[in-house]
Amino acid sequence: MFKGKFHELYAGFDSATVAQVRLTGKMMQTIKFGVHSGMTFEKGIFAIIRSLLYLDGMLLRCKPDAVLPRDMRCLINEFEKLV
């Protein structure tokens, strides 16, 4: 259930610019899907998520044409192995 919703949520995100699709909304939906799927999160994960949300805001202001998933591909691949 979670994996399917995850892939559906992020479909097309890999080629969208920060200005077109905000990471903030995607991350909040991801957490929501996880919670509704019965996942529990360690306390430290929220500091990481907060950092990614901060990065999203900075990129929007500094380089709105950035394609975040392309630049973070290796990290995304590692995350997908975990789910």
FIDOBA-778461 format. One record per atom (N, C-alpha, C): residue number from 1; chain; atom name; x, y, z. Coordinates in steps of 0.2 Angstrom, whole numbers, m for minus. Layout:
N
[atom NUM, 'A', 'CA', [X, Y, Z]]
...
This chain:
83
[atom 1, 'A', 'N', [4, m6, 0]]
[atom 1, 'A', 'CA', [0, 0, 0]]
[atom 1, 'A', 'C', [4, 6, 0]]
[atom 2, 'A', 'N', [9, 7, 5]]
[atom 2, 'A', 'CA', [13, 13, 5]]
[atom 2, 'A', 'C', [17, 14, m1]]
[atom 3, 'A', 'N', [21, 8, m3]]
[atom 3, 'A', 'CA', [25, 9, m9]]
[atom 3, 'A', 'C', [22, 11, m15]]
[atom 4, 'A', 'N', [16, 9, m16]]
[atom 4, 'A', 'CA', [12, 11, m22]]
[atom 4, 'A', 'C', [10, 18, m22]]
[atom 5, 'A', 'N', [8, 20, m16]]
[atom 5, 'A', 'CA', [6, 27, m15]]
[atom 5, 'A', 'C', [12, 32, m15]]
[atom 6, 'A', 'N', [18, 29, m13]]
[atom 6, 'A', 'CA', [24, 33, m13]]
[atom 6, 'A', 'C', [26, 34, m21]]
[atom 7, 'A', 'N', [26, 29, m25]]
[atom 7, 'A', 'CA', [27, 30, m32]]
[atom 7, 'A', 'C', [22, 34, m35]]
[atom 8, 'A', 'N', [16, 34, m34]]
[atom 8, 'A', 'CA', [11, 38, m37]]
[atom 8, 'A', 'C', [12, 45, m35]]
[atom 9, 'A', 'N', [13, 47, m29]]
[atom 9, 'A', 'CA', [14, 53, m26]]
[atom 9, 'A', 'C', [20, 57, m30]]
[atom 10, 'A', 'N', [26, 53, m31]]
[atom 10, 'A', 'CA', [32, 56, m33]]
[atom 10, 'A', 'C', [32, 55, m41]]
[atom 11, 'A', 'N', [27, 52, m44]]
[atom 11, 'A', 'CA', [28, 52, m52]]
[atom 11, 'A', 'C', [28, 58, m55]]
[atom 12, 'A', 'N', [33, 59, m59]]
[atom 12, 'A', 'CA', [35, 65, m63]]
[atom 12, 'A', 'C', [39, 70, m59]]
[atom 13, 'A', 'N', [40, 69, m52]]
[atom 13, 'A', 'CA', [44, 73, m48]]
[atom 13, 'A', 'C', [51, 74, m50]]
[atom 14, 'A', 'N', [54, 68, m53]]
[atom 14, 'A', 'CA', [61, 68, m54]]
[atom 14, 'A', 'C', [63, 73, m60]]
[atom 15, 'A', 'N', [58, 76, m64]]
[atom 15, 'A', 'CA', [60, 80, m69]]
[atom 15, 'A', 'C', [57, 87, m68]]
[atom 16, 'A', 'N', [53, 88, m62]]
[atom 16, 'A', 'CA', [50, 95, m61]]
[atom 16, 'A', 'C', [55, 99, m57]]
[atom 17, 'A', 'N', [55, 106, m58]]
[atom 17, 'A', 'CA', [59, 110, m55]]
[atom 17, 'A', 'C', [56, 112, m48]]
[atom 18, 'A', 'N', [60, 115, m43]]
[atom 18, 'A', 'CA', [58, 116, m37]]
[atom 18, 'A', 'C', [52, 121, m37]]
[atom 19, 'A', 'N', [52, 126, m42]]
[atom 19, 'A', 'CA', [46, 130, m43]]
[atom 19, 'A', 'C', [40, 127, m45]]
[atom 20, 'A', 'N', [40, 122, m49]]
[atom 20, 'A', 'CA', [34, 118, m51]]
[atom 20, 'A', 'C', [31, 114, m46]]
[atom 21, 'A', 'N', [35, 110, m42]]
[atom 21, 'A', 'CA', [33, 105, m37]]
[atom 21, 'A', 'C', [37, 106, m31]]
[atom 22, 'A', 'N', [33, 107, m26]]
[atom 22, 'A', 'CA', [37, 109, m19]]
[atom 22, 'A', 'C', [38, 102, m15]]
[atom 23, 'A', 'N', [44, 101, m13]]
[atom 23, 'A', 'CA', [46, 96, m9]]
[atom 23, 'A', 'C', [42, 95, m3]]
[atom 24, 'A', 'N', [41, 101, 0]]
[atom 24, 'A', 'CA', [37, 102, 6]]
[atom 24, 'A', 'C', [30, 98, 6]]
[atom 25, 'A', 'N', [26, 99, 1]]
[atom 25, 'A', 'CA', [20, 95, 1]]
[atom 25, 'A', 'C', [21, 88, 0]]
[atom 26, 'A', 'N', [26, 86, m4]]
[atom 26, 'A', 'CA', [27, 79, m5]]
[atom 26, 'A', 'C', [30, 76, 1]]
[atom 27, 'A', 'N', [34, 79, 5]]
[atom 27, 'A', 'CA', [36, 76, 11]]
[atom 27, 'A', 'C', [31, 75, 16]]
[atom 28, 'A', 'N', [26, 80, 17]]
[atom 28, 'A', 'CA', [21, 79, 22]]
[atom 28, 'A', 'C', [16, 74, 20]]
[atom 29, 'A', 'N', [15, 73, 13]]
[atom 29, 'A', 'CA', [10, 67, 11]]
[atom 29, 'A', 'C', [14, 61, 12]]
[atom 30, 'A', 'N', [21, 60, 11]]
[atom 30, 'A', 'CA', [24, 54, 13]]
[atom 30, 'A', 'C', [24, 52, 20]]
[atom 31, 'A', 'N', [24, 57, 25]]
[atom 31, 'A', 'CA', [24, 55, 32]]
[atom 31, 'A', 'C', [17, 53, 33]]
[atom 32, 'A', 'N', [12, 57, 30]]
[atom 32, 'A', 'CA', [5, 55, 31]]
[atom 32, 'A', 'C', [3, 48, 29]]
[atom 33, 'A', 'N', [6, 46, 23]]
[atom 33, 'A', 'CA', [5, 39, 20]]
[atom 33, 'A', 'C', [8, 34, 25]]
[atom 34, 'A', 'N', [14, 36, 27]]
[atom 34, 'A', 'CA', [18, 31, 32]]
[atom 34, 'A', 'C', [14, 30, 38]]
[atom 35, 'A', 'N', [12, 35, 41]]
[atom 35, 'A', 'CA', [8, 35, 48]]
[atom 35, 'A', 'C', [1, 31, 47]]
[atom 36, 'A', 'N', [m2, 32, 41]]
[atom 36, 'A', 'CA', [m8, 28, 40]]
[atom 36, 'A', 'C', [m7, 21, 38]]
[atom 37, 'A', 'N', [m1, 19, 36]]
[atom 37, 'A', 'CA', [1, 13, 34]]
[atom 37, 'A', 'C', [4, 9, 40]]
[atom 38, 'A', 'N', [4, 12, 46]]
[atom 38, 'A', 'CA', [6, 9, 52]]
[atom 38, 'A', 'C', [14, 10, 54]]
[atom 39, 'A', 'N', [17, 14, 50]]
[atom 39, 'A', 'CA', [24, 15, 51]]
[atom 39, 'A', 'C', [25, 20, 58]]
[atom 40, 'A', 'N', [31, 18, 61]]
[atom 40, 'A', 'CA', [33, 23, 66]]
[atom 40, 'A', 'C', [39, 26, 65]]
[atom 41, 'A', 'N', [41, 32, 67]]
[atom 41, 'A', 'CA', [47, 35, 65]]
[atom 41, 'A', 'C', [51, 37, 72]]
[atom 42, 'A', 'N', [57, 36, 71]]
[atom 42, 'A', 'CA', [61, 38, 77]]
[atom 42, 'A', 'C', [62, 45, 77]]
[atom 43, 'A', 'N', [63, 48, 83]]
[atom 43, 'A', 'CA', [63, 55, 85]]
[atom 43, 'A', 'C', [67, 59, 80]]
[atom 44, 'A', 'N', [73, 56, 78]]
[atom 44, 'A', 'CA', [78, 60, 74]]
[atom 44, 'A', 'C', [76, 61, 67]]
[atom 45, 'A', 'N', [71, 57, 65]]
[atom 45, 'A', 'CA', [69, 58, 58]]
[atom 45, 'A', 'C', [66, 65, 56]]
[atom 46, 'A', 'N', [63, 68, 61]]
[atom 46, 'A', 'CA', [60, 74, 60]]
[atom 46, 'A', 'C', [65, 80, 59]]
[atom 47, 'A', 'N', [71, 79, 62]]
[atom 47, 'A', 'CA', [76, 84, 61]]
[atom 47, 'A', 'C', [78, 84, 54]]
[atom 48, 'A', 'N', [79, 78, 51]]
[atom 48, 'A', 'CA', [81, 77, 44]]
[atom 48, 'A', 'C', [75, 80, 40]]
[atom 49, 'A', 'N', [69, 78, 41]]
[atom 49, 'A', 'CA', [64, 81, 37]]
[atom 49, 'A', 'C', [64, 88, 37]]
[atom 50, 'A', 'N', [64, 91, 43]]
[atom 50, 'A', 'CA', [64, 98, 44]]
[atom 50, 'A', 'C', [70, 101, 40]]
[atom 51, 'A', 'N', [76, 98, 39]]
[atom 51, 'A', 'CA', [81, 100, 35]]
[atom 51, 'A', 'C', [80, 100, 28]]
[atom 52, 'A', 'N', [76, 95, 26]]
[atom 52, 'A', 'CA', [74, 95, 19]]
[atom 52, 'A', 'C', [69, 100, 17]]
[atom 53, 'A', 'N', [65, 101, 22]]
[atom 53, 'A', 'CA', [60, 107, 20]]
[atom 53, 'A', 'C', [63, 114, 20]]
[atom 54, 'A', 'N', [68, 115, 24]]
[atom 54, 'A', 'CA', [72, 121, 24]]
[atom 54, 'A', 'C', [76, 121, 17]]
[atom 55, 'A', 'N', [79, 116, 15]]
[atom 55, 'A', 'CA', [82, 116, 9]]
[atom 55, 'A', 'C', [77, 117, 3]]
[atom 56, 'A', 'N', [71, 115, 3]]
[atom 56, 'A', 'CA', [66, 116, m2]]
[atom 56, 'A', 'C', [65, 124, m2]]
[atom 57, 'A', 'N', [64, 127, 4]]
[atom 57, 'A', 'CA', [63, 134, 4]]
[atom 57, 'A', 'C', [69, 138, 1]]
[atom 58, 'A', 'N', [75, 136, 3]]
[atom 58, 'A', 'CA', [81, 140, 1]]
[atom 58, 'A', 'C', [82, 139, m7]]
[atom 59, 'A', 'N', [80, 133, m9]]
[atom 59, 'A', 'CA', [81, 132, m17]]
[atom 59, 'A', 'C', [76, 136, m20]]
[atom 60, 'A', 'N', [70, 136, m18]]
[atom 60, 'A', 'CA', [65, 140, m21]]
[atom 60, 'A', 'C', [67, 148, m22]]
[atom 61, 'A', 'N', [70, 150, m16]]
[atom 61, 'A', 'CA', [72, 157, m17]]
[atom 61, 'A', 'C', [79, 158, m21]]
[atom 62, 'A', 'N', [83, 153, m20]]
[atom 62, 'A', 'CA', [90, 154, m24]]
[atom 62, 'A', 'C', [90, 152, m31]]
[atom 63, 'A', 'N', [87, 146, m32]]
[atom 63, 'A', 'CA', [88, 143, m38]]
[atom 63, 'A', 'C', [81, 139, m40]]
[atom 64, 'A', 'N', [76, 142, m42]]
[atom 64, 'A', 'CA', [69, 139, m43]]
[atom 64, 'A', 'C', [69, 134, m49]]
[atom 65, 'A', 'N', [74, 135, m53]]
[atom 65, 'A', 'CA', [74, 130, m59]]
[atom 65, 'A', 'C', [78, 124, m57]]
[atom 66, 'A', 'N', [80, 123, m51]]
[atom 66, 'A', 'CA', [84, 117, m49]]
[atom 66, 'A', 'C', [79, 111, m49]]
[atom 67, 'A', 'N', [82, 105, m51]]
[atom 67, 'A', 'CA', [78, 99, m51]]
[atom 67, 'A', 'C', [81, 95, m45]]
[atom 68, 'A', 'N', [78, 95, m40]]
[atom 68, 'A', 'CA', [81, 92, m34]]
[atom 68, 'A', 'C', [82, 84, m34]]
[atom 69, 'A', 'N', [77, 81, m37]]
[atom 69, 'A', 'CA', [78, 73, m37]]
[atom 69, 'A', 'C', [84, 71, m41]]
[atom 70, 'A', 'N', [85, 75, m47]]
[atom 70, 'A', 'CA', [91, 73, m51]]
[atom 70, 'A', 'C', [97, 74, m47]]
[atom 71, 'A', 'N', [97, 80, m43]]
[atom 71, 'A', 'CA', [103, 81, m39]]
[atom 71, 'A', 'C', [104, 77, m33]]
[atom 72, 'A', 'N', [99, 74, m31]]
[atom 72, 'A', 'CA', [99, 69, m25]]
[atom 72, 'A', 'C', [98, 62, m27]]
[atom 73, 'A', 'N', [99, 60, m33]]
[atom 73, 'A', 'CA', [97, 53, m35]]
[atom 73, 'A', 'C', [100, 48, m31]]
[atom 74, 'A', 'N', [106, 48, m29]]
[atom 74, 'A', 'CA', [109, 43, m25]]
[atom 74, 'A', 'C', [106, 42, m19]]
[atom 75, 'A', 'N', [104, 47, m15]]
[atom 75, 'A', 'CA', [100, 47, m9]]
[atom 75, 'A', 'C', [93, 44, m10]]
[atom 76, 'A', 'N', [90, 46, m15]]
[atom 76, 'A', 'CA', [83, 43, m16]]
[atom 76, 'A', 'C', [83, 36, m18]]
[atom 77, 'A', 'N', [89, 33, m21]]
[atom 77, 'A', 'CA', [89, 26, m23]]
[atom 77, 'A', 'C', [90, 22, m16]]
[atom 78, 'A', 'N', [94, 25, m12]]
[atom 78, 'A', 'CA', [95, 22, m5]]
[atom 78, 'A', 'C', [88, 21, m1]]
[atom 79, 'A', 'N', [85, 27, m1]]
[atom 79, 'A', 'CA', [78, 27, 2]]
[atom 79, 'A', 'C', [73, 22, m1]]
[atom 80, 'A', 'N', [73, 21, m7]]
[atom 80, 'A', 'CA', [68, 17, m10]]
[atom 80, 'A', 'C', [70, 10, m8]]
[atom 81, 'A', 'N', [76, 8, m7]]
[atom 81, 'A', 'CA', [78, 1, m5]]
[atom 81, 'A', 'C', [75, 0, 2]]
[atom 82, 'A', 'N', [74, 5, 6]]
[atom 82, 'A', 'CA', [71, 4, 13]]
[atom 82, 'A', 'C', [64, 3, 13]]
[atom 83, 'A', 'N', [60, 5, 8]]
[atom 83, 'A', 'CA', [53, 4, 8]]
[atom 83, 'A', 'C', [50, m1, 4]]
